[in-house]
Amino acid sequence: MQETESFAFHVPGLEELAKVLQAGLKRNYADVQVSVIECPDLTQKPFGFPVKGICGKARIADVGGVPHLVPLARLDKIYNINTVAKEIELPGAYILGAGAVSHRTLGENAELILSVQAESEHKAAVNGSYVARISPEDGACLLEKYRDKYADCDFGLLSNLYASEGKPGKVIQVSASRRTGKDNFVSCMRKSLGSYYGDKPIGMGGTFIIQEGKAKLHIMPPEFSTCPLNTDEDVNSWLKFYEMKAPLICQSVLVSRDPGFDLRLEHTHCFSHHGEGGHYHTDTTPETVRYLGYFHPAEMLYRIDKPKETHLVGRD
């Protein structure tokens, strides 16, 4: 593990955050209801997480970064969730989020939808993550449970992670439907927090379901590009895009403002129980889309192995 920097987020009360999100989402959705509730049992369907909640010592880790993927991939950049948990001073943490698989483990590139309870002194890690890759047979999405094929807790290149003790507790429930604006669900929340809190960075993470409608997702190709990807257009030509159907369960991390750590401000990956998943961009059915999510603010940010040379290409 490389150098780690840390930063304390501004942490408003849950009720205040709910009001800010309610007002912001109303500018982008016809129907919005944001409230503070007890976190539902996330071990139950459709989530199937290894822990019941997303509360307790909440923190965000931004590991590596897009400059490790483009213009050319740094295949030496391999990380481990258990090591990250120790680095953020929370061994045994429940960690969700979005990242890339370890090329060393899979022998190819793919999207990683993270849901892991890291190992602790008395308990082995429980890896509930999913992998979304492009099927070599027909080019469709191939979604697999990570632990069905692999025994490690590694990932590669980059990830955006929300970590907590995995405890039950109060969370912000966000319900929104019928999109009227241009922003996607996560961007709308992030921008709402950014415009209200200004230069006080807020970090949040959680999970949400696209309950109805369809969404635009991408999956990275199995082979890394041998030609440098120097622009967003280059990156989009390399990626493969899909329209995928609800229900999709999405693992999401967002930060309202970068306090100087070269952060990816939002990153969301989705899995499902019907074989579809990948990196979330937006819904494609604004009239019928319906979102339901559970989020919690983070207390701390940990920036791990920040790229030495950076750029803003490919961060959508």
C-alpha positions in Angstrom: 0.0 0.0 0.0 1.3 3.4 -0.9 1.0 6.8 0.8 -2.3 7.5 2.6 -3.6 11.0 3.4 -6.7 11.7 5.5 -9.2 14.5 5.9 -12.1 15.1 8.2 -15.4 15.7 6.4 -18.0 18.3 7.5 -20.7 16.1 9.1 -24.2 17.7 9.4 -27.0 16.0 11.2 -29.1 13.4 9.3 -32.3 15.5 9.5 -30.5 18.5 8.0 -29.0 16.5 5.2 -32.4 15.0 4.4 -33.9 18.5 4.0 -31.0 19.6 1.7 -31.4 16.5 -0.4 -35.2 16.8 -0.5 -34.9 20.4 -1.9 -32.2 19.5 -4.4 -33.8 16.4 -5.8 -37.1 18.2 -6.3 -35.4 20.2 -9.0 -34.6 17.0 -10.9 -37.5 14.6 -10.1 -41.3 15.0 -10.0 -41.7 12.8 -6.9 -39.3 13.0 -4.0 -39.4 11.8 -0.4 -36.3 12.0 1.8 -36.5 11.0 5.4 -34.4 9.6 8.3 -35.3 6.0 9.2 -33.8 2.9 10.8 -31.6 1.1 8.2 -33.4 -1.9 6.8 -31.8 -5.3 7.3 -29.4 -5.4 4.3 -28.7 -9.1 4.7 -32.2 -9.6 3.2 -33.3 -9.5 -0.5 -32.6 -7.8 -2.8 -29.3 -6.7 -1.1 -27.9 -9.9 0.4 -25.0 -8.0 2.1 -22.9 -9.8 4.7 -23.9 -7.1 7.3 -27.2 -5.6 8.5 -26.4 -1.9 8.1 -24.1 0.8 6.9 -23.6 2.7 10.2 -20.7 3.1 12.6 -17.4 5.0 12.1 -18.3 5.8 8.5 -15.5 6.7 6.1 -14.6 7.0 2.5 -11.5 5.7 0.8 -10.5 6.8 -2.7 -7.8 4.3 -3.8 -5.6 4.8 -6.9 -7.4 6.6 -9.6 -8.4 6.8 -13.3 -4.9 7.9 -14.2 -3.9 4.3 -13.4 -6.2 3.1 -16.1 -5.9 5.8 -18.8 -4.1 6.8 -21.0 -2.5 3.4 -20.4 -3.2 0.8 -17.7 -0.8 0.4 -14.8 -1.0 -3.4 -14.3 1.3 -3.2 -11.3 -1.4 -1.4 -9.3 -3.0 -4.2 -7.3 -4.7 -3.5 -3.9 -6.4 -5.6 -1.2 -9.6 -4.8 0.7 -8.3 -6.2 4.0 -5.2 -3.9 3.7 -7.4 -1.0 2.9 -9.6 -1.7 6.0 -6.4 -1.5 8.2 -5.2 1.6 6.4 -8.4 3.4 7.2 -8.2 2.3 10.8 -11.2 0.1 10.6 -10.2 -3.6 10.5 -13.3 -5.8 9.9 -15.1 -2.9 8.2 -18.0 -3.5 5.8 -16.9 -1.9 2.5 -19.1 -1.2 -0.5 -18.4 0.7 -3.7 -17.1 0.7 -7.2 -13.8 -0.4 -8.6 -11.9 -2.4 -11.2 -11.0 -6.1 -10.7 -7.4 -7.3 -10.2 -6.0 -8.3 -13.6 -3.6 -10.6 -11.8 -6.5 -12.6 -10.4 -8.9 -12.6 -13.3 -6.4 -12.5 -16.2 -8.6 -9.8 -17.7 -10.2 -6.4 -17.0 -13.8 -6.1 -15.7 -16.0 -4.0 -13.4 -16.1 -4.8 -9.7 -19.2 -4.2 -7.6 -17.9 -4.2 -4.1 -19.6 -5.7 -1.0 -17.1 -7.1 1.4 -16.8 -7.5 5.2 -13.0 -7.3 5.6 -11.2 -9.8 7.8 -10.8 -9.0 11.5 -8.7 -10.6 14.2 -11.3 -13.3 14.9 -13.1 -13.6 11.5 -12.2 -14.3 7.9 -13.3 -11.8 5.2 -16.8 -12.3 3.7 -16.7 -11.3 0.0 -20.1 -10.6 -1.4 -18.9 -8.7 -4.4 -19.9 -9.2 -8.0 -17.9 -9.0 -11.3 -19.5 -7.6 -14.5 -17.6 -8.5 -17.6 -18.2 -8.8 -21.4 -19.1 -12.3 -22.4 -16.7 -13.6 -25.1 -19.5 -15.6 -26.6 -22.0 -12.9 -27.5 -20.7 -9.6 -26.1 -23.5 -9.4 -23.5 -23.0 -8.7 -19.8 -21.7 -11.7 -17.8 -22.4 -11.1 -14.1 -20.8 -13.4 -11.5 -20.5 -13.6 -7.8 -16.8 -13.0 -7.0 -16.5 -15.8 -4.4 -17.8 -18.4 -6.8 -14.5 -18.3 -8.7 -12.0 -16.4 -6.6 -10.8 -16.6 -3.0 -9.0 -13.3 -2.6 -10.2 -9.7 -1.8 -8.0 -8.0 -4.3 -8.8 -5.2 -6.8 -6.9 -3.2 -9.3 -6.1 0.3 -10.6 -8.8 2.3 -8.7 -11.8 2.1 -6.4 -14.2 4.4 -4.5 -15.2 2.9 -1.2 -17.6 3.6 1.6 -16.7 1.8 4.8 -18.4 1.4 8.1 -18.8 -1.0 11.0 -21.8 -2.5 9.2 -24.1 -1.8 12.1 -27.8 -1.0 12.1 -28.7 2.6 12.8 -30.3 5.7 11.4 -29.8 6.3 7.7 -31.2 8.7 5.1 -33.8 7.1 2.9 -34.1 8.7 -0.5 -37.0 8.0 -2.8 -37.2 9.7 -6.2 -39.1 9.0 -9.4 -40.0 10.5 -12.8 -36.8 12.4 -13.7 -37.4 15.9 -15.0 -33.9 17.2 -15.1 -30.6 16.2 -16.8 -28.6 15.0 -13.8 -28.5 11.3 -12.8 -29.6 10.3 -9.3 -26.1 10.4 -7.7 -25.0 13.6 -9.4 -28.2 15.4 -8.3 -27.5 14.4 -4.7 -23.8 15.4 -4.9 -24.6 18.8 -6.6 -27.4 19.5 -4.0 -24.9 19.0 -1.2 -22.2 21.0 -3.0 -24.4 24.0 -3.7 -25.7 24.1 -0.1 -22.5 23.4 1.9 -20.1 25.2 -0.5 -16.5 24.8 0.6 -17.4 22.4 3.4 -16.9 18.9 1.8 -19.6 16.3 2.5 -18.9 12.6 1.8 -21.7 10.0 1.6 -22.0 6.4 0.7 -24.7 3.8 0.5 -26.8 1.6 -1.7 -29.8 2.3 -3.9 -32.2 0.3 -6.1 -33.4 1.3 -9.5 -36.8 -0.3 -8.9 -38.4 0.5 -12.3 -37.2 1.6 -15.7 -33.9 1.1 -17.5 -30.4 2.5 -17.1 -27.3 3.2 -19.2 -24.3 1.3 -17.9 -20.9 0.4 -19.2 -18.5 -2.5 -18.9 -14.8 -2.2 -19.6 -13.4 -4.5 -22.3 -11.4 -7.6 -21.1 -8.3 -6.3 -22.8 -6.7 -3.0 -21.8 -6.2 -0.5 -24.7 -2.8 -0.7 -26.3 -3.3 2.7 -27.8 -3.3 5.7 -25.3 -6.7 6.9 -24.4 -6.1 10.6 -24.3 -9.7 12.1 -24.4 -13.1 11.3 -23.1 -14.1 10.4 -26.7 -11.2 7.8 -26.7 -12.4 6.3 -23.5 -16.1 6.1 -24.6 -15.1 4.5 -27.8 -13.1 1.8 -25.8 -15.9 1.1 -23.3 -19.0 -1.0 -24.2 -22.3 0.6 -23.3 -25.6 -1.2 -22.5 -29.1 -0.5 -21.6 -30.0 -2.6 -18.5 -33.3 -3.2 -16.8 -34.5 -2.8 -13.3 -34.2 -3.9 -10.6 -30.6 -2.9 -10.2 -28.8 -2.7 -6.8 -26.3 0.0 -6.9 -23.2 0.7 -4.6 -22.5 4.4 -4.5 -19.9 6.8 -3.2 -20.0 10.6 -3.6 -18.1 13.6 -2.3 -19.6 17.1 -2.7 -16.3 18.9 -3.2 -12.7 17.8 -3.6 -10.6 19.4 -0.8 -7.4 18.9 -2.8 -6.9 15.2 -3.0 -7.6 14.6 -6.7 -10.8 12.7 -5.9 -13.3 11.0 -8.2 -16.4 12.9 -6.9 -18.9 10.1 -7.6 -18.7 6.5 -8.6 -21.5 3.9 -8.8 -21.5 0.2 -9.8 -24.6 -2.0 -10.0 -25.5 -5.7 -9.8 -28.8 -7.5 -10.2 -30.3 -10.9 -9.7 -31.1 -11.3 -13.5 -27.5 -11.2 -14.8 -26.9 -7.6 -15.6 -24.6 -5.1 -13.9 -21.8 -2.6 -14.5 -20.9 1.1 -14.1 -24.0 3.4 -13.7 -24.3 6.5 -15.9 -28.0 7.4 -15.8 -31.5 6.1 -16.3 -32.8 6.0 -19.9 -36.5 6.0 -19.0 -37.0 9.3 -17.1 -40.8 9.0 -17.2 -41.0 5.7 -15.4 -37.7 5.4 -13.4 -38.0 4.9 -9.7 -35.1 5.0 -7.2 -35.0 4.0 -3.5 -31.7 4.4 -1.6 -30.1 4.3 1.8 -27.2 6.6 2.5 -25.0 7.8 5.4 -22.5 10.6 5.7 -18.8 9.8 6.2 -16.7 11.2 9.0 -13.3 10.8 7.4 -11.7 10.6 3.9 -8.7 8.5 3.2 -6.8 9.1 0.0 -4.7 6.0 -0.8 -2.0 5.9 -3.5 -3.0 9.1 -5.2 -1.6 9.0 -8.8 1.6 11.0 -9.2 0.6 12.3 -12.6 -3.1 13.1 -13.1 -5.8 14.4 -15.5 -9.5 14.6 -15.7 -10.1 12.2 -18.6 -12.5 9.3 -18.1 -14.1 10.3 -14.8 -17.7 10.2 -15.8 
